[in-house]
């Protein structure tokens, strides 16, 4: 049977993404169960020993040879020369897929104003097994050039326009991902939110990468996800740490690139609710 230290070592060598709640790998589950079983057995044994002899010591179980060895003076060890430190390697950026390398800069002034920042951030993308690929993140942003400044906000006067959820759903569709919005003609931000958060795809703001989602709630909410009334897409962060997003609002007249708004206080009744990174599960 493996000892507790061996199991601890095995657990520490399992990659972090195999330890994410709801996505535990089989080997992580098995190692955790082994550890819990061994700890339980140790606790039972210690309890029985305490019952039989409250003054027992672990030394009571050492062999005579071990006891004798413990009483011998330790030999004087010669100092080991310090090894020459190995210089740290500089992390290499994530190689961009061929599709991304060969793609042209979109013909859209609003988007190209932030294109360099977007591409630099894309190179630093952290790949997560099952998560969005670099090519999918690129396609989401690339597709937005077809809508930014070219569509109105969908309302009674512009039935063919794009509201926030319509836009997000179309951009993800171009990357081969269904966000499971409303089954009818138009999607809604609360249905998208219900899908991504119920699946455990919420993330922290510091972990945002191009193509991830941002949700806003409203003071006019009507329940758990009915509070969500707006959704947008994270584009990039510039040299001044300003976050830029792609969303569609009535105030901007439809799909547009703008600074992240409603983060610290409500704007027109809306405030940022949370962030999410959908996965490749359709």
N, C-alpha and C positions, 0 to 999 in steps of 0.2 A: 504493500500500500504506500502511496506517495505521502511524504510528510508535508506539514503545513507550509514550510518554506518553499518546497518545490512547487506547490500549487500557487503560492503567491507569485513566484517567478514566472510561472506560465501565464497568469493573469496580466502581469505587467508587460508581457511581450505581445499581447493581443492588441492590434491597432484600435485607436480610439473610435473609429467609425463603426466597429463591431460592438461597441458598448452603448450606442445611442438607444434610449428607451424606445420601445415599440419595434426596433430593428435589430435586437440582440442576435448575434450569430449563434449557431448551434454549439461551436466549441467554447464560446464565452459562457453560454448557459451551463454546459457540462462542467466547466472549471468552477463556476460559482456554486453549483450543487455539490461538487466534491469538497470545496472549502467549508460549506455550511454543514455537511455531514460530518467531516472530521472535527470541526469545532464542537459540534454537538456531542460526539463521542468523547472528546477530551473533557468537556464539562461534566459528563456523566461519571467518568472515571475519577476525576478530582473530587466529585461529591461523595462517591463511595469510599475513597481513601480518607477523606475528612471524617466520615462517619465511623470508620474502623479505628483511625488513629489521628486525632486532631493535630498531633505534633510531627506528622510524617514530613519527610523532606525528599526532594528529587534525588539527593545524594544517596538515599537509602537503596536506590536501585542501581547504583554504579557497581561494576565488577571490581574484584580485588585488584586486578591489574590496573584498572582505571584509577582506583584510589591511590595505588602506589605511584602511578605516573603523576598524579596530581600533587603528591608530596615531594617529588623530585624537583630540584631547582631547574629553572628553565635555562637552556644553554644560551650562551651569549651569541647573538646573531651579528654577522658582519653587515654593515650598512650596504644596502643595495643602491648602486648608482642610479640617479634619476634618469628616466628615459628622455630622449630628445622629443619635445612636444611636436606633434604633427600639425602643420598649419591648417587652419579651418578653410574648407572650400567655400567659395562663393556660390550661393544657391543659383541654379540656372533657371531662367524664366520658363514658364510653361510653353512648349512649342505650339504655335498656332497651326490649326489644320489647314490643309491646302486650299479649301474653299475660302477660308478667311483671308489667307495671304494673297489670293488672286482676285479678291473682290475689289470693286471700284468704290471710291468715296461717293455716297449718295448725293444726288443733285437736289439738296434741300438745305437752304441757308441756315435755318434754325438748328438743324441737326449737326451740320458740318462745323458749326461754331464750337462744338464740344467734342468733335470726332477724335482729336489727338488724345484728349484726356480719357475718353472711352476706350480707345485702343490700348493705351498704356495700362489701364485697369484690367482690361481683358487678359493681357499677358500675365497678370498676377493672380488670375483666377485660381482658386483652390478647388480641385476636382473632388467631388464627393460621389462614391459609388451609388448609382441609382439617381443621382441628381442631374441637373441640367449640364449638358456638355458645353464646351466653349463654342462649338459651331451653332448650337441651339440658342445660346445667349446672343451670339452675333446676329442670327437670323431674326430674332425678336426685335432688336434695335434697327436692323437694316430695313425690315418691313415697315417700320413706323414712318419712313420717309414718304411712303405712298399716302399717308393720312395727315401728317403734320402740316397745318396751314392750307390743306386742300379739301377738307371736309368741314361742314358746319356741325354744331352740337345738335344732337337729335332732339327735337321737340315737335310741337304741333305744326309749326311753320316749316320745319325741315325734317320730315319723316324718314328721309334717306341719310340723315346725318349719323354721327357716331357719338354715343354718350360714353362715359368712362368704361363701363363693363363691356360694351360692344367693341371698343378699341382694344382692350386687353385681350379679350377672347380671340379677336382676329389675329393679333400679333403672335399669340401663343400657338394658334392654329398653323401659322406659317412655319413654326418650329416643330410641328408634328405632335403638339400636346393639346389635349382637350381639358379644359378647366371645369367641365360639367356645370355650366351655368344653368339658367332657366331652360327647360326643354322646348319652350315656345320660340317665337321669332327672335326675341331679344334676351340677352343675358342680364343678370342683375348683380351688383357688387356684393349683396348679402349672401347670395347663393354661392358665389365664388369663394367668399370668406368661409362659409360653412364647410365647403369642400376642403380647402387647404388647411384650416385650423383643426378640423375634426380628424384629419389624416396625420396630424402632428408635424406639419411642415413649417410651423412658426419659427422665426429666427430672431436674434438680437440685431439691433441697428448696426453694431460694429461689424457684423458678418455680411452685410449687404454686398451683393455683386451685381454687375450689369444684367438686367433682365428680371431681377427679383421683384416681388410685389410689395406695395405699400397700401395700407387700408386706413380710411378715415371713418370715425363714427359721428353720429349726429345727435343733438339734444332732442330730436324728434323721434328717437328710437321706439320700437314697439316690442322689444323682447330680445332674446339672446343674440341672434345675428341680424335682427331687423335694425339694430343700432348702426350697422355698417351701411353707409350711403355713398361711399366713393372709393375708387381703387385706381392706382396708377402704377407706373413701372420705374424702377430705379435705373438711371442712365449712367451716372458717374459722379465723381467728386473732383473739383478743380484744385488748382494750386493754393487757393485760399480756403480750402476745406468746405466750400459751398457745395451742397448736394443738389444735383440737377435731376429732374424727373420728366417723364413723358406721361401726360394724362389729358383727358378731355373734360372741360368744364364750360358751363354757359358763360362765365365771366370772361374766358379767353376765346370764346366763339368757336370752340371745337378742339380737336387734337393739337397739342402744342408742347414745346419744351419750356419748362419754367423751374424756378427754385422751389425746393421743398417748402411747403407752407403748412400752417396749422400744427406745427410741432409742439410749441410751448404754450400756445393759447389758441382758443377757437377763432377761426376765420369764417365768417358767415355761418356760424353755428357748427362748423366742422373742426375736428381735431384728430391728429394722427392716433390711430388705434393700435397698430402693430405692423409687423413685417413678416414676410413669408417667402420661402423658396420652394416652389412646386417641384415634384419629382416626376420621373418618367414612368408614371403608372396611369394608364388610361382606362 
